Amino acid sequence: MVVMDDDLTPSNPALSDSANSPNQGWTAEMVNSISAIPEKHWDRCAGSGEPLISHAFFTALEESGSASNSSGWAPRHLVLKDQTGKIVGVLPLYLKSHSYGEYVFDHAWADAWARAGGQYYPKAQIGIPFTPVPGRRLLVDPDLDMVTKPRAETALAEAALASASQLGLSSVHMTFLTKDEHDHLTTPQQSAWISREGMQFHWHNRGYDDFEDFLSTLSSRKRKAIKRERRDISDAGLSFDLLRGEDLKTHHWDAFYDFYLATIDRKWGGAYLTRGFFDHIHQTMREHILLVIANHEGKPVAGAINFVGKDTLYGRNWGSIVDIPFLHFETCYYQAISYAIANGLKKVEAGAQGLHKVQRGYEPVPTYSVHHMTDPGFHNAVKDFTVKEARHVARERQELIGWMPYKAAT
């Protein structure tokens, strides 16, 4: 793994001064740590109530060593300031020495670049490390007026491209941004960004009274299958604790981290998150955390961590030290659905991938990313690929919609 060089940091990425530029005397600065940006200014731009783009979450990732130079996630966040020095926008940007922990896969692009004699890494990655949660990436002051706000968003994106040019990077990738941000950066008049569409599975709360009410909207066969899975879990002697806020204790995190590592070892993966990360979020974010712990004969054996947003429950990591049928579905999906219904949340986002989610009521929804290749020829080749890929993704999504377990009327 390449360790990032701290010298790879232009202090002031250039903003265009062309006639069509959004530049209003703003300046863009690059910093090497989230700690260089005051929390109140970051969170003012990020907005309240969305924990996974909060200053506290990025701080936990960076100060725990989970997202750091040595892990291949070198922080290089952009700060947009107006003429008075006030922060009007921020951009979560990392220099990457690999393509892991992103969930929008570009390994084939890296291989093609290397075969052509180029060096793909480091590259610029705009997003949340290890967190495939759709949401805002161009974080601008919500008090900006309707004319200035999109100009500030464009200025942040422009600063990211300028940084890549100054640092000699192969590419810039902005992943899991909102559709509005995607559409803003990929208008027919613009060619700097390549559009790429993906797919995730989200559960939507349609005003259900309880879990049984949700089940009543499913076809008879699917409803019976889920009831059988939940009955088998109960018959196996499993019980569940849903822990949030002051109910969370250090021993819960000790147990969960053991589950996390055990599951990664079985899947031959790599542990992105350090134990210190969970200590950080316990200290600063536990009011936004729902930890589901599964107990067998009084002993914790599995768990799933969720983050509670304004109207969405974000399922993130899970782990288990036992192999019990349907335990994953109950811990990660059914407990999350029950919690969302009971607490009036509109959605459950259960992370990337997993076709098995469709049969349990999670709907296939599009996700968006945008990409820029600094080599014009390679940029055009990647654009041709993503156009073809988008057609395939759209067909697959349409087919999966036909697999949904809901009754026809629903």
C-alpha positions as CSV (number, residue, x, y, z in Angstrom):
1,M,0.0,0.0,0.0
2,V,1.3,3.5,-0.9
3,V,1.5,5.9,2.1
4,M,0.4,9.3,1.0
5,D,2.9,12.2,1.0
6,D,1.9,15.2,3.0
7,D,3.6,17.4,0.4
8,L,0.8,16.5,-2.0
9,T,-1.3,19.4,-0.9
10,P,-1.9,22.6,-3.0
11,S,-2.9,25.2,-0.4
12,N,-5.2,27.1,-2.7
13,P,-6.7,25.1,-5.6
14,A,-7.4,27.5,-8.4
15,L,-11.0,28.6,-9.2
16,S,-11.7,29.5,-12.8
17,D,-12.0,33.2,-13.7
18,S,-13.7,32.7,-17.0
19,A,-16.8,34.7,-17.9
20,N,-19.0,31.7,-17.1
21,S,-17.3,30.9,-13.9
22,P,-19.3,30.8,-10.6
23,N,-16.4,32.4,-8.8
24,Q,-17.6,35.4,-6.8
25,G,-14.3,36.2,-5.2
26,W,-14.3,32.9,-3.3
27,T,-11.1,31.1,-2.5
28,A,-10.7,27.3,-2.1
29,E,-8.2,25.9,0.4
30,M,-7.1,22.3,1.0
31,V,-6.5,21.0,4.5
32,N,-5.0,17.7,5.7
33,S,-7.4,16.9,8.5
34,I,-11.0,17.4,9.4
35,S,-9.7,18.9,12.7
36,A,-8.4,21.9,10.6
37,I,-12.1,22.9,9.9
38,P,-14.1,24.1,12.9
39,E,-16.9,21.7,13.8
40,K,-19.6,24.4,13.8
41,H,-18.7,25.6,10.3
42,W,-18.6,22.1,8.9
43,D,-21.9,21.1,10.4
44,R,-23.5,24.4,9.4
45,C,-22.7,23.5,5.8
46,A,-23.5,19.8,6.2
47,G,-26.8,20.4,7.9
48,S,-28.1,19.0,11.1
49,G,-29.7,15.6,11.6
50,E,-27.6,13.6,9.1
51,P,-24.9,11.8,11.2
52,L,-22.9,10.3,8.4
53,I,-21.8,13.6,7.0
54,S,-21.2,15.2,10.3
55,H,-17.9,16.6,11.6
56,A,-18.1,14.0,14.4
57,F,-18.2,11.0,12.0
58,F,-15.3,12.2,9.9
59,T,-13.3,13.0,13.1
60,A,-13.9,9.4,14.4
61,L,-12.7,7.9,11.1
62,E,-9.6,10.1,10.9
63,E,-8.5,10.2,14.6
64,S,-9.0,6.5,15.0
65,G,-6.7,5.8,12.1
66,S,-9.5,4.2,10.0
67,A,-9.2,6.9,7.3
68,S,-5.6,8.1,7.3
69,N,-2.5,8.4,5.2
70,S,-1.3,4.9,6.4
71,S,-4.7,3.3,5.5
72,G,-4.6,4.8,2.0
73,W,-7.3,7.4,2.8
74,A,-5.3,10.6,3.1
75,P,-7.6,13.5,4.1
76,R,-7.5,16.5,1.8
77,H,-10.7,18.3,2.4
78,L,-11.6,21.5,0.5
79,V,-12.9,24.6,2.2
80,L,-14.6,27.4,0.2
81,K,-14.4,30.9,1.7
82,D,-16.0,34.2,0.6
83,Q,-14.2,37.6,0.4
84,T,-14.6,38.0,4.2
85,G,-13.0,34.7,5.0
86,K,-16.3,33.1,6.0
87,I,-16.6,29.4,5.2
88,V,-19.5,28.9,2.7
89,G,-18.8,25.4,1.6
90,V,-16.8,22.2,2.4
91,L,-16.0,19.1,0.4
92,P,-15.0,15.7,2.0
93,L,-12.0,14.7,-0.2
94,Y,-9.4,12.0,0.2
95,L,-6.4,11.0,-1.8
96,K,-6.6,7.2,-2.3
97,S,-3.8,4.7,-2.9
98,H,-6.2,1.9,-3.7
99,S,-9.9,1.3,-4.6
100,Y,-11.2,-0.4,-1.5
101,G,-13.9,0.8,0.8
102,E,-15.7,2.8,-1.8
103,Y,-18.5,0.5,-3.1
104,V,-18.4,2.1,-6.6
105,F,-15.9,-0.2,-8.3
106,D,-13.2,1.2,-10.6
107,H,-10.7,-1.7,-10.5
108,A,-11.1,-2.3,-14.2
109,W,-10.4,1.3,-14.9
110,A,-7.2,1.2,-12.8
111,D,-6.1,-2.0,-14.6
112,A,-6.7,-0.4,-18.0
113,W,-4.8,2.7,-17.0
114,A,-1.8,0.6,-15.8
115,R,-1.8,-1.4,-19.0
116,A,-1.6,1.8,-21.0
117,G,1.5,2.7,-18.9
118,G,-0.1,5.2,-16.6
119,Q,-0.2,5.5,-12.8
120,Y,-3.8,5.4,-11.5
121,Y,-3.0,6.0,-7.9
122,P,-3.2,8.2,-6.1
123,K,-6.6,9.4,-7.1
124,A,-9.1,11.8,-5.5
125,Q,-12.1,10.4,-3.8
126,I,-15.0,12.6,-2.7
127,G,-17.3,10.8,-0.3
128,I,-17.6,9.1,3.1
129,P,-15.0,6.4,3.7
130,F,-16.4,2.8,4.0
131,T,-19.9,4.2,3.9
132,P,-22.0,3.7,0.8
133,V,-24.8,6.0,1.9
134,P,-26.4,8.3,-0.7
135,G,-26.5,12.0,0.4
136,R,-25.1,15.4,-0.2
137,R,-21.4,15.8,-1.1
138,L,-21.2,19.4,-2.1
139,L,-21.8,20.8,1.4
140,V,-22.6,24.5,1.1
141,D,-24.1,27.0,3.6
142,P,-27.9,26.5,3.6
143,D,-28.3,30.3,4.2
144,L,-27.0,31.0,0.7
145,D,-29.7,32.3,-1.6
146,M,-31.1,30.1,-4.5
147,V,-28.8,31.8,-7.0
148,T,-25.6,31.6,-5.0
149,K,-26.0,28.1,-3.7
150,P,-25.6,26.3,-7.0
151,R,-22.7,28.6,-7.8
152,A,-21.0,27.5,-4.6
153,E,-21.6,23.9,-5.4
154,T,-20.0,24.4,-8.8
155,A,-17.1,26.2,-7.3
156,L,-16.4,23.2,-4.9
157,A,-16.5,20.8,-7.8
158,E,-14.3,23.0,-9.8
159,A,-11.8,23.3,-7.0
160,A,-11.6,19.5,-6.8
161,L,-10.8,19.3,-10.5
162,A,-8.2,22.0,-10.1
163,S,-6.6,20.1,-7.2
164,A,-6.3,16.9,-9.3
165,S,-4.6,18.9,-12.1
166,Q,-2.2,20.5,-9.7
167,L,-1.3,17.3,-8.0
168,G,-1.0,15.3,-11.2
169,L,-3.8,12.8,-10.2
170,S,-5.3,10.4,-12.6
171,S,-8.9,11.0,-11.7
172,V,-11.6,12.4,-9.4
173,H,-14.5,10.4,-8.1
174,M,-17.6,11.7,-6.3
175,T,-19.6,8.8,-5.1
176,F,-23.2,8.4,-3.8
177,L,-24.1,12.0,-4.3
178,T,-27.7,13.1,-4.5
179,K,-29.6,13.1,-7.8
180,D,-29.9,16.9,-7.7
181,E,-26.1,17.2,-7.4
182,H,-25.5,14.6,-10.1
183,D,-27.9,16.4,-12.5
184,H,-26.2,19.8,-11.7
185,L,-22.8,18.5,-12.6
186,T,-23.8,16.5,-15.7
187,T,-25.9,18.9,-17.7
188,P,-25.6,18.5,-21.5
189,Q,-23.5,21.7,-21.5
190,Q,-20.8,20.2,-19.3
191,S,-18.3,17.5,-20.1
192,A,-16.0,17.6,-17.1
193,W,-17.9,14.9,-15.2
194,I,-18.9,11.4,-16.3
195,S,-22.2,10.1,-15.0
196,R,-22.4,6.6,-13.5
197,E,-25.5,4.9,-12.1
198,G,-25.6,2.1,-9.6
199,M,-28.3,0.4,-7.5
200,Q,-29.0,-0.2,-3.8
201,F,-31.9,-1.6,-1.8
202,H,-34.0,0.6,0.5
203,W,-37.1,-0.2,2.6
204,H,-39.8,2.4,2.6
205,N,-42.3,3.0,5.4
206,R,-45.7,3.6,4.0
207,G,-47.3,4.5,7.2
208,Y,-47.4,1.0,8.7
209,D,-48.8,0.6,12.2
210,D,-46.4,-2.3,13.1
211,F,-44.4,-5.1,11.5
212,E,-47.6,-7.2,11.1
213,D,-49.1,-4.3,9.1
214,F,-46.1,-4.3,6.8
215,L,-46.4,-8.1,6.4
216,S,-50.0,-7.7,5.4
217,T,-48.9,-5.9,2.2
218,L,-46.9,-8.8,1.0
219,S,-48.0,-11.7,-1.1
220,S,-49.1,-14.8,1.0
221,R,-46.0,-16.8,0.1
222,K,-43.5,-14.1,1.0
223,R,-45.4,-13.2,4.1
224,K,-45.3,-16.8,5.3
225,A,-41.6,-17.1,4.5
226,I,-40.7,-14.1,6.6
227,K,-42.9,-15.3,9.5
228,R,-41.2,-18.8,9.3
229,E,-37.7,-17.1,9.4
230,R,-38.7,-15.1,12.5
231,R,-40.3,-18.1,14.2
232,D,-37.1,-20.1,13.6
233,I,-35.1,-17.4,15.3
234,S,-37.4,-17.3,18.3
235,D,-37.3,-21.1,18.5
236,A,-33.5,-21.0,18.5
237,G,-33.7,-19.1,21.8
238,L,-32.5,-15.8,20.4
239,S,-33.4,-12.4,21.9
240,F,-32.5,-8.9,20.9
241,D,-31.5,-5.7,22.7
242,L,-31.9,-2.4,20.8
243,L,-29.4,0.0,22.4
244,R,-29.2,3.8,21.9
245,G,-27.8,6.7,23.7
246,E,-27.0,6.2,27.4
247,D,-28.0,2.5,27.1
248,L,-24.8,1.9,25.1
249,K,-21.8,0.8,27.2
250,T,-18.1,0.0,26.5
251,H,-18.7,-3.8,26.9
252,H,-21.3,-3.6,24.1
253,W,-18.6,-2.2,21.7
254,D,-16.1,-4.8,22.9
255,A,-18.6,-7.5,21.9
256,F,-19.6,-5.9,18.7
257,Y,-16.0,-5.5,17.5
258,D,-15.4,-9.2,18.1
259,F,-18.4,-9.9,15.9
260,Y,-17.2,-7.5,13.3
261,L,-13.7,-9.1,13.1
262,A,-15.0,-12.6,13.2
263,T,-17.3,-12.0,10.2
264,I,-14.6,-10.3,8.2
265,D,-12.2,-13.2,8.9
266,R,-14.8,-15.6,7.5
267,K,-15.3,-13.6,4.4
268,W,-11.5,-13.1,3.8
269,G,-12.0,-9.3,3.9
270,G,-10.1,-6.5,5.6
271,A,-11.1,-4.7,8.8
272,Y,-11.5,-1.1,7.6
273,L,-12.6,0.2,11.0
274,T,-10.3,0.2,14.1
275,R,-11.5,-0.5,17.6
276,G,-10.8,3.2,18.4
277,F,-13.4,4.3,15.8
278,F,-16.2,2.8,18.0
279,D,-14.8,4.5,21.1
280,H,-15.0,7.8,19.2
281,I,-18.6,7.5,18.0
282,H,-19.6,6.3,21.5
283,Q,-18.3,9.5,23.0
284,T,-19.7,11.9,20.4
285,M,-22.5,10.2,18.5
286,R,-24.3,7.7,20.6
287,E,-27.6,9.6,20.4
288,H,-27.5,8.9,16.7
289,I,-26.6,5.2,17.0
290,L,-28.9,2.2,17.2
291,L,-26.9,-1.0,18.1
292,V,-28.8,-4.2,17.7
293,I,-27.4,-7.0,19.8
294,A,-28.5,-10.7,19.4
295,N,-28.3,-12.9,22.5
296,H,-28.3,-16.6,22.6
297,E,-28.8,-18.2,26.1
298,G,-28.0,-14.9,27.7
299,K,-24.7,-14.4,25.8
300,P,-24.2,-11.8,23.0
301,V,-23.5,-13.6,19.7
302,A,-24.2,-11.1,16.9
303,G,-24.8,-7.4,16.3
304,A,-25.6,-4.7,13.8
305,I,-24.8,-1.0,14.0
306,N,-27.3,1.5,12.6
307,F,-27.2,5.3,12.5
308,V,-30.4,7.3,13.0
309,G,-30.9,10.3,10.7
310,K,-33.7,12.8,10.4
311,D,-36.1,10.3,8.7
312,T,-33.8,7.4,7.7
313,L,-32.2,4.5,9.6
314,Y,-28.8,3.7,8.0
315,G,-27.7,0.1,8.4
316,R,-23.9,-0.1,8.4
317,N,-21.9,-3.0,9.8
318,W,-22.8,-6.4,11.2
319,G,-21.0,-9.4,12.7
320,S,-21.6,-12.7,14.3
321,I,-19.6,-15.4,16.2
322,V,-22.3,-18.1,15.5
323,D,-23.8,-19.6,12.4
324,I,-27.6,-19.7,12.9
325,P,-30.0,-19.7,10.0
326,F,-31.8,-16.3,9.3
327,L,-29.8,-14.5,12.1
328,H,-28.4,-12.0,9.6
329,F,-31.9,-11.2,8.2
330,E,-33.4,-10.7,11.7
331,T,-30.5,-8.7,13.1
332,C,-30.0,-6.4,10.1
333,Y,-33.3,-6.2,8.4
334,Y,-36.4,-7.1,10.4
335,Q,-35.2,-5.4,13.6
336,A,-34.4,-2.3,11.6
337,I,-37.8,-2.3,9.9
338,S,-39.6,-2.8,13.3
339,Y,-37.6,0.1,14.8
340,A,-38.3,2.4,11.8
341,I,-42.0,1.7,12.1
342,A,-42.1,2.3,15.8
343,N,-40.2,5.5,15.5
344,G,-41.8,7.0,12.5
345,L,-38.8,6.8,10.2
346,K,-39.5,6.9,6.5
347,K,-36.7,4.6,5.2
348,V,-34.2,2.0,6.1
349,E,-31.0,1.9,4.0
350,A,-29.2,-1.4,4.5
351,G,-26.0,-0.7,2.6
352,A,-24.7,-1.9,-0.7
353,Q,-25.4,-5.0,-2.6
354,G,-27.6,-8.0,-1.5
355,L,-30.2,-9.2,-3.9
356,H,-31.7,-11.2,-1.0
357,K,-33.0,-7.9,0.3
358,V,-35.6,-7.7,-2.5
359,Q,-37.5,-10.7,-1.2
360,R,-37.7,-9.0,2.2
361,G,-39.3,-5.8,1.0
362,Y,-36.3,-3.7,0.2
363,E,-36.8,-1.9,-3.1
364,P,-34.1,-1.4,-5.8
365,V,-33.3,2.3,-6.2
366,P,-30.8,4.1,-8.3
367,T,-27.6,5.6,-6.9
368,Y,-25.4,8.1,-8.6
369,S,-21.7,9.0,-8.9
370,V,-19.7,11.2,-11.1
371,H,-16.1,10.8,-12.3
372,H,-13.4,12.8,-14.1
373,M,-10.3,11.4,-15.8
374,T,-7.5,13.9,-16.4
375,D,-6.5,12.2,-19.6
376,P,-9.0,13.2,-22.3
377,G,-8.8,9.9,-24.3
378,F,-9.3,7.8,-21.2
379,H,-12.1,10.1,-20.1
380,N,-14.0,9.5,-23.3
381,A,-13.4,5.7,-23.1
382,V,-14.7,5.5,-19.6
383,K,-17.7,7.7,-20.6
384,D,-18.6,5.2,-23.4
385,F,-18.4,2.4,-20.9
386,T,-20.7,4.0,-18.4
387,V,-23.3,4.7,-21.0
388,K,-23.5,1.0,-21.9
389,E,-23.4,0.1,-18.2
390,A,-26.3,2.4,-17.4
391,R,-28.5,0.5,-19.8
392,H,-27.6,-2.8,-18.2
393,V,-28.3,-1.4,-14.7
394,A,-31.7,0.0,-15.7
395,R,-32.7,-3.4,-17.2
396,E,-31.6,-5.2,-14.0
397,R,-33.4,-2.8,-11.8
398,Q,-36.6,-3.1,-13.8
399,E,-36.4,-6.9,-13.6
400,L,-35.8,-6.8,-9.8
401,I,-38.9,-4.6,-9.4
402,G,-40.8,-7.5,-10.8
403,W,-39.4,-9.7,-8.0
404,M,-40.8,-7.5,-5.3
405,P,-42.8,-9.4,-2.7
406,Y,-45.7,-6.9,-2.4
407,K,-49.2,-7.6,-3.5
408,A,-50.1,-6.2,-6.9
409,A,-52.3,-3.5,-5.4
410,T,-49.5,-2.3,-3.1
